[in-house]
Amino acid sequence: MKVVLEEKRKENEGVYSLVFQTEEPVSWQAGQYMVLNIPHANPDDRGETRHFTISSAPFQKKPMITTHYLAEEGSSFKRALFAKKQGDTVEVLRIDGEFTLNKEYKKLAFIAGGIGITPYHAMLLELAKEKDDRDVILIYSNKDKNHIAFKDTLERLEKEYNSLKLVNIFSPRRADTNLIKEVVPDMVERAFYLSGPIRLVKAVEEVLQQLNISRDHIRKDYFPRVDE
Ligand SMILES: Cc1cc2nc3c(=O)[nH]c(=O)nc-3n(C[C@H](O)[C@H](O)[C@H](O)COP(=O)(O)OP(=O)(O)OC[C@H]3O[C@@H](n4cnc5c(N)ncnc54)[C@H](O)[C@@H]3O)c2cc1C
């Protein structure tokens, strides 16, 4: 499938969203990713394809991705992606992924590190649109407040969608056992979703194991090659 770049939008320092139009209507579930393929001259050893979570919600119809762009310090893939202009096409190899909302889970705890917020952005927009009042606690870990992505949307959703509680944490604070006990006192009743850099996801998974959260209540989305 080909998608057409409609808009490139700056989210915060170094983080951009790219919105695409599709020639045919496309459907996906909030939390799924798409695999982009961009043939380009002299690709580095990381190659010509990348996975990106679709950060827009399905009702918005236009798939969006949100990512860091490090210009010359980044990969040849990102340079090729960011060289695309409005109206240029990009090949999507597939849309897939199981990091999605399960109707059975009535109480949720989303934990994100940095750019790992992307699936939750899609999920929360979708829940609000569907007036699904499932209880969600979002713990969002960043270096500092300047690194929060989708700050305005998350704050608006917290106001409009009463079942959302947003907890921002900044370095050196971590989602450790004390924080989870404090912020998620009803942890045994919740399904935990973990998303972001591998190190963060593994660390939070260990914390949840120490807290005796059942493995069945933990879902993970690792973002390889993403720094915290
Ligand atoms: C299911 C899934 C969903 C994902 N969703 C997202 C998403 O929503 N947003 C997102 O941004 N990413 C997402 N990712 C990760 C994404 O696919 C890329 O791996 C990530 O964005 C890094 O991109 P990049 O390799 O082009 O590196 P860049 O972003 O250009 O750079 C990333 C880091 O790699 C370092 N680096 C430089 N050279 C090398 C090298 N040769 N080898 C290794 N590292 C090097 C850089 O210093 C930098 O710190 C997802 C991955 C998966 C599997």
The ligand as an ORCA input file, in Angstrom:
! r2SCAN-3c Opt
* xyz 0 1
  C       6.339     -2.385     17.234
  C       7.245     -1.175     17.165
  C       6.695      0.096     17.250
  C       7.523      1.217     17.190
  N       6.958      2.462     17.273
  C       7.748      3.563     17.223
  C       7.186      4.874     17.312
  O       5.970      5.064     17.445
  N       8.028      5.925     17.241
  C       9.384      5.759     17.108
  O      10.108      6.763     17.062
  N       9.941      4.547     17.031
  C       9.158      3.451     17.080
  N       9.717      2.195     16.987
  C      11.181      2.104     16.812
  C      11.546      2.419     15.358
  O      11.223      1.309     14.517
  C      13.048      2.741     15.210
  O      13.799      1.612     15.622
  C      13.448      3.948     16.057
  O      12.632      5.065     15.759
  C      14.917      4.306     15.782
  O      15.015      4.711     14.448
  P      16.377      4.643     13.646
  O      17.007      3.293     13.755
  O      16.052      5.098     12.261
  O      17.367      5.599     14.408
  P      17.373      7.157     14.739
  O      16.081      7.582     15.347
  O      17.863      7.937     13.603
  O      18.471      7.089     15.881
  C      18.154      6.352     17.086
  C      19.377      6.077     17.918
  O      20.246      5.155     17.267
  C      21.587      5.566     17.490
  N      22.430      4.971     16.416
  C      23.183      5.642     15.538
  N      23.804      4.767     14.699
  C      23.413      3.521     15.065
  C      23.664      2.203     14.557
  N      24.470      1.995     13.505
  N      23.044      1.141     15.128
  C      22.217      1.329     16.162
  N      21.939      2.554     16.687
  C      22.523      3.650     16.158
  C      21.458      7.058     17.476
  O      22.517      7.684     18.167
  C      20.162      7.291     18.243
  O      20.409      7.367     19.607
  C       8.923      1.065     17.038
  C       9.460     -0.219     16.926
  C       8.640     -1.325     16.992
  C       9.248     -2.690     16.865
*
